[in-house]
């Protein structure tokens, strides 16, 4: 079976290059984890046609002329999301990145979609971890542990010197990307506005949490006033506003409730304040971090607010995270909170997303809930669930064939499809491995001269 998969891969890639998404593929005899209403299918077939899932089920018919992949003994699952990542924005962090901005008049207006790099070497590495999509976030101001206090300025989305810094309350706008090989990886732009709260928010508002909440409210009021008086603002006939026009325009979808605030927040007390704030301001919000979320899980669930958490956060790395525990995901889910899981290590280690999901299961999160937390839940949170996140007819064919349970570290992908196109099973890492594992081969000139 594995030889059949490997032999078919090269042919599939050549065919896809020549015909786009015209190829019809039937993956048969597989255990299918749909992450959708159909749940788990013990043995079934997934049919891919024109880049979409044409059929999925125990009795799905194989279309005439379809290329058949016999996946007996394998598991087919939706491609995972790298939620809360910097994929496509950061290559080697010490050499700079496109995830942060430090401009005097730009914060909310910063849009990561314009800095995406489809040629990033990190995309194939992530893809080989079973990831087919990513939620790419700008890096928020001061959102670091207290041990990073001396380095805080370099992470600030806004000016680091004197003067008004209210715009730095907003780090910029997030995007959803796909990890397919090609030059167009953007799936949806402007899916959320990143804003730091707690200690991080205090850092951009004068050093106190209370100041940040007041500044945040004032910024939103400026946006509402601007919306009512655009003509006067344009002719300089209106009062001065702390935000630039670019930031004011970018925040209109936020105050109208069309774009969620992705609130970086950690301790329970700060989570309560964020929930009060968004309720008073009629905003949509997604909590990001929420290491002490389990302590206020009932409040989060009652507010209908989803969260993005790292299931491996279990150390009190700062006073904001004294209650961090690996039971966080399970407790939040049990309380009725919609949970998405992210990985440790920014863009370089997002391939470990599945390991985190497996750890969440080992600490009490139901398997189906953990699967949803890396597939359908992030798709719903960021407005792309009509396209991806589960194996359902009509959705993009974003799926992975695994040798076994995808949360088991020894399982490996044998085929990856994104938008119905079978992807290369190589990365820079595998190419270097293959280049140097046979030392009898001639070395490059730099090694011999």
N, C-alpha and C positions, 0 to 999 in steps of 0.2 A: 504493500500500500504506500509506504513512504517513497519507494522508487517511482511509483506512478505519479505521486505528487511532485517530486523533484523533476522528473522528466517532463511533466506537463508545464512546469513553470516557465522554462525558456520559450517554449512554443507560445504560451499564453501572452508573454510580454511582447513578443514579436507581433503576434496577431493584434494585440491591443494598440500597439504603436501604429499599425497599418490601418486599422478599422475603427479606432476610437473605442466606444463602448458598444459596438455592434455585436460582439460575441455573446452567445448565450451559453451559460455554464450551469450545470446541475451538480450540486454536492450531495452525495447520497450516503445512506447508511450511517449517518452521524448522530451522535447525541447533540441536541440543539438546545442551547440556553438562549431563549428569545429575549429575555428581559422585558417582555411585553405581556399582553393579556393571555397569550397561549402558554406562558410559563415554560417549563422544561418539557421537551419532546424526547422521549427515550431513544427512538430511532426514527429519523426522518430525512427529508430532502429540502434543500434550499435551492431555488431556481433564480439565477441572475440573468436579466435581459436588459440591454440598453442602459447599463449603469444602475439599474434599480433592482430591488427584490421583487420578482414577479410572483413567487409563491413560496410558502414555507409551511411544512406540516408533515405528518406521518404518512399521508397518502398523496402528497403533491406529485403531479404527473411530470415526467421528464419530456420536454419538448423534442420533436424530431430534429436531429442535427446538432443538438446541444453537446458541448464538450462535457464529459462526465468525469468527475473526480470522486472516486470511491474512498470515502472517509470512514470506513468501518473501523471502530476502535478509537476514533478521534472525537473531539468536542468542537463544535462550532459555536462561537459566541459573538456578540456585537463587538466592534472595535471599542477600546476603552478611551476615556477622556483623560487628558493631562490637565486637570482643573487647577487653576491658580498658578500657571507656569509662566515662564519667560521664553518659551521656545520661539525661535525666529527673531528674537531681539538681542539675545546674549550669546556670544560664542565663547570667548575667553574673558571672564569677568574683569580680570586685572588690566585688560587692554581697552576697557570701555564697553558701553552697551547702549542700546536704544530703548531701554526700559525706564529711564529716568530723564527728567528735564530740569534744568536749573536756570530758568529765564525769569526776568523781572515781571513780565506781563502774561505769562502762560502757565496755567495749571490745569483747570478743567478742560481747556481746549486742546490739550495734548492728546493725540490720537495715535495709538500704536499701529494702526493698520498701515501707515505710511512708511514704517521702518522695518517691515517684515522682510526676511531674507529666505526665499525658497531654497537657496543653495546651502543653507546652514548644515554643517556636518552633524549637528545634533539631531536633526529630524530623522534620518535613517536609523540612528541608534534608538531613538524613542519608538519608532515604528516597529522595530524588532522586539520591543517589549509588549507588543499587542496593542499599542496606542494608534488610533486613526484620526483623532481630533484633539484639539487643545483649546482651553480658554486662556488667552494670553492677557496678563494684567500688567499695567504699568506699576512700577515700584513706588510705594507710597512714602511720604516724607517721614523720616525718623522711625520707620517701622522696624525696629531692631531691638534686641534685648538690651538690658541696661549695661551689659559688659561692652557694648559697642558705642557707648556714649561719646567717646572721643572722635568717632568716625561718623557721627550722625549727619554732619553737614553735607557730606558727599552724597547722601541718599535723599536729599531734600528736593521735592518737586516744587521749586520756587526759589526766591533769593535767599542767600545765606547771610547777607549783611543787614544793614539797618533798613528801616522803612516798613511800610505795610506788607504783611505777609499773609493776608487773609486768603488770597488765591491759592496758597500752598495747602489749604485745607483739602484741596482736590488734586489727586495725582494724575488724573487723566482718564481716558476712555479705553475700555477693554475691547477685545475682539475674539471671535471664534475662528479657528483655522482648521484646515484638514492637513494631514501629513503625507498626502500623495506626492509622488515624484512628479515634478512639473513646475511651471512658472506661476501658477495661480493657486495659492494655498488659502486665500481668504474665503471663509464661509459666510461670516456675517460680522460687520463692523458695528461699533457703538452699542455694545450689549450691556454696558454697565459703567458707572462712574466710581472710580476707586477713591476712597476717603479714609484717612487714618483717624482712629479715636483712641481713648485712653491716654497712656503716656505719649504715644506717637502723635496724637492730635494735639495734646498739650504743647508738644515741642514746637509746633508751627503757629501757636497762638499765644505765645508769651510765657509758657511754662506751667500753666495751670489748666486742669481739666475743665473747670467752670468757664474759663475764658474761651476755650475752644467751642463749647456748646453755644455760647453767646455769639461768637464770631460766625459760626456755622449758620445760625438763625438769621443773623444780619445779612450774610451773603445771599441766602435764599430770598430775603425780602428785597434786596437790591435787584435780583433777577425778576421778581414779580413787578417791581416798579418800572424796570426797564421795558418789560413786555407791554406795559400800559403807555409808555412814553417814548417809544423808539424814535419818533420824528424829532422830539425835543432833544433827545440825547444826541442824535446825529448832527444837529445844528448847534451843539454846545449850549443849549438853552435849558439844561436840566442840572440838578444838583450833582456834585461829584460822586462817583461810585467807586468802591474799592476794587472791583473786578474790571479787567479789560473787556472790550467788546467781544473778543473771541471766547473768553470764559463765560460771559453772560449768555451768549448764544448757545454755547455747549450745555449750559445748565437748564435751559428751557425744558427739554424732555424730562429732566429730573423733577422739577417742580410741578410738571403736569402729570407726573406719575407714570410716564411711559418708559423711563429708563431707571433701573434699580441703582441704588447706592450700594456699592460693595464696601461694606464697613469693616475695616481692619480693627478688631477689638478682641480682648483677651480675658480680662477678669470679669467676674460675675456682676460686680457693681456697675462697671462700664457698660456691660450688655444691657442691663436694666435701663440705663440712661439713654442708650441708643434707641431702645424700643419706645421709650417715652417720647423721644425727639421725633422719630418718624411717624408716630401716631399723631402727634400734635401738628406736624407739618404735612401730613397726608402723603408720605413718600413710600415708595417701594424700597425694600432693603434686603440684602443678602449679607449675613454675618460671615466674616472671614477670619479664621483663627479659632476663636471661641473655645480656648482650652478649658475654661471653667464653665462652659455652656451647660454641662450636666447639672450644675448647681441651680440653674434657672431654667431648666428644660421645660417645665410647665408653662412659664411665661413666654418662652420662644414659641412653643406649640400653639398657645392661645392666640398669639399674634399672627400665626400663619407665616412665620418668617423662616426661610431655608438657611442652611449653614454649610460652609466649606471648612472642613477640618482635616488636620493631619492625624491619622489614627495612631501614629507612633509617638505623639507628643505625650510624655509622661514624666518629665522632669521639671522641677520648679526653677527654670532658667532665669526668672526674674520675679519680682513681687507681684506681677500681673498674672503669673502662671503657677501660683502655689498649689492650686487644686488640679493641676494637669494629671490626667490618668488615661490609660489605654482603654478604659471602659467608657470613655466619653461618647464614642460613636454609638455603642449599644444603648446607652442610657438615653441619648437624644432620640434615637430611632424608636425606642420603646415608648417614649413620651409622645410620639406622633410628629416629630420634627422631620422634615425632608432634609436628608444629609447627602452631601457630595464629598468624596474623599480626594485629597491631594497627596503628593509625595514629598519627601524630604529632599532638600538639595537643589532647589531651583530648576533650571533647565537641564543640568547635567545628569540628574538622577531620576528624571520622571519615569524612566522605564521601570522603576521599582514600584509604580503605582499598584500593580497587582499584588505585590508582597504586603503592602499596607492593608489592602482589602482582606487578604488572608489573615493577617493579624487581627483585624477588626472582628472577623468571624471567630477566631480563637478566643476573643475576649467578650463573646456574648452576642455579637450582631448576627442576626439570621443570614444565612448564605444568600438568599434571594435579595435581601435588603442591601447587602454589601455589593452584589452584582449591579443593582440599580444605582448605587452610589458612585459607580465609576462608568455608568453608561447613560441610562435614561434620565436620572435625576439632574445631572449637569446640563443635559440637552434641554430639559424643561426649564431649568433656571435661566438659561440664556437664550431662549426663544428659537431653538433649532430642533425641537422634538418632532416637528412635522417632517424632518428630513433624515434624522439619524438618532442613534441612541438605543434602538431596539431592532430586532429582526421581524419586520412586518411588511406585508405586501405594499408596494408603493413608495417605500423609503429608499434612500440611497443604499446601495450594497456596500456597506462598511462593515466588514466582518473578518474574523480570524479563525483559521483551523488550527487547533492545538493537539498536541500528542496526548494530552490528558487534561485534568482539571486546571484551568488557567490560573487559579490561585495557588497551585502547588509549584514551588520553585523549580522542580525538575522538569516540569512540562515546558515545551517549546513550541513556538508557532511553526507550522510547515507551509502555510500559505496565508497571504494577507491581501485582502481586496479593499480598495477605497474607491467609491463611486463606480464600482463594478470592474475596475481595472486591477489586475493582479500586480502586486508591487515586487520590486527586487528584494531578495532576501540577503542583502549585503549592506554593510556600512563601512566607514573608514576603519573601524576597529577590526572587522572580519577580514578586510583586505590586507591590513598590516599583519594580522595573524597568519594568513595564508602565504603572504610574501616571505615571512621569516621562519616559518616552521620547518622548511626544508633548507638546511644550511649548506647543502651540497650545490644549491643553485648559485650562479654567479651573483655577486653582490653589486650594488650600484657603485659607480666610480668613486663617490665620496668615501667609501669604505676601503678602497684599495689604493688610493693615492694620497 
